[in-house]
């Protein structure tokens, strides 16, 4: 066997196509490119104790750990994980999460502010009220100018600022 034949043998690799259940011969470059991400991912999973795939089964890895029978929990912990404090009391990590549901008081305050805002909109001049209504509908200043028949966007900016200043003054006890 010549040295050239020996080199060709070492450059030929095989990739296992799991879906087709067959081996496909490829060049060393293609082999390296195919397995580069897979091997890096598998090594990261092994470092965290989540992959216990034996060396002779690594060709089966497709980076879908949740369906792999070599997958383990590793260092993943759930919110139900319990810890014992220095007094011997057990509590879960879920107990330490902040409750982000609004309180009854904040709901009532927001409702009162909204009611007052609606009342104060009636006290604005007609253009100011219309601009606020269109802003609530998420219209841009350019669209508002077109709807109201105003040719200059700077006029809309001025009227919007004037309406907001008036609302700020009327609602100063609430905000």
N, C-alpha and C positions, 0 to 999 in steps of 0.2 A: 504494500500500500504506500503510495507516494505521500509526501508532505502536503501537497496541494489537496489531495482527496481528504486528508485528515482535517484540513482547515474548513472545507466545505461541510463536513459532518458537524463540526462544532458550531457553525453559523446557522444550521437548520434547527428550528425549534418547533414545538407544536403547541397550539392553543386549543383548549377544550371548550367547545360550544355546548353549554349546558342545555339549551333549548333543543338542539338537534341531537344531543347525546353522541357527539363524534369529535374526533381530534382532527385539526386542520394544520398542515405544515405551513410554517411562516418563516420569514427571515429573522435573524437575531434582533434587528432594529424594530421590526413590527412586534415581535414578542416583548421587547423591552417597553415599547410605547403602550402596548395593550395592558401589561401588568403593572406599570409604574404607579398609577393612581390606586389600583386595587391593593397592591402591596403596602403602599403608604397608609391607606385607610385601615387595612387589616392590622398593621403594626400599632397604629393609634388605639384601635379597639383592644388589642392584646395588652397594651400598657395600662389600660384602665380595667383590665380583667373582664372585658365583655366578650372577647373572642377566645375560644379554646380549641380552635381548629388545629388538628394535627398536621404536621408537615406533609404527610402523604396525601392529604385531602385539600390542600390549598388551592389546587386548580379549580375547585368547585366554588370558590369565593367570587361573588358578583356584587359585593358591597350592599347586599340587602340583608342586614343582620337580623331584622325582625322575623324573617321567615327561615333563617338558618338554624339547623338543630345544634350547631356549635355555639350558639349565642347564650351568654349568661348575663345576669344583672350587673355584675362587677361593682363599680363604685357609684352606680346610679342609686339615688335614694328618692323616695316619694315624700310628699307632704304629710303622709300618715306615719312616717318614721318617728318613733317615740324616743325621747331622751329622758334620762333621769337627772334631776337637779341635785344639788348638795343636800337637800332635805329629804331626798328619797322619793319625791313626787315625780310621776311620769307625766309627760306632756308631749303632744305631737308638734311638729313644726307648723302645722296648720293653725295651732293656737296662737302663734306669734304674728300671723299675718294681720295687717291693719284692715279693719272693716271699712270699705269705701262706699257703703250705702249711705245716702244722705239722711240726716236726722229729720225728725218731724218738724223741728223748729226751722231748719234751713229751707225745707219745702214750703212752709208757711211764709217765711220771709221772701222767698223767690216769687211766690204767688201774689203777695201784697205788692211787691215791686212791679210785677207784670201788670197787675190791675191799675196801679197808679200810672205806669207808662202809657197804657192805652188811654186813660183819662187825659193825660197831659198831651198826647198826640192831637186831641181835639182842640186844645188851646193854641196849637201852632197855626201859623198862616197856611192857607191852602197849598201853596207851593211846597212849603216845608213838610207838611203832612204827606203830600204825594211823593216827595223824594224819599221819605222814610218808608213808605209803603213799598216803593219800588226796590229800595235797598233790602228790605225783608224778603222780597222775591228774588234776591241775588242778581239783580240787574247791575251792569257796569255803569259807570258815570256816562260813558258815551251812549249807551242804550237809553239811559234816563233822559239825556239831552234830546235824543231823537223822539222819544215818546212824548215829551213835554213840548216839543217844537221849539226848543232853544238851540240856536246855532252855535253858541260858544260853550265849550265844556267848562271854561273858567267860571262862568255864571253859575253852573250847577255846583262846582266846588264851593263857591261863595255861599250859595243858598244852603247847601248841605252843612257847612260849618256853622252858619247862622242858626239852623234848626237844631243841631247838636248842642250848641252853646245854650240855647233856650231850654232844651230838655235837661241839660246838666244843671241849670239854675233851678228849674222847677222841681227836679228830683234830688236836690242837694241833701235833703234829710235822709235819703235812702242809699245813696252811693258815696 
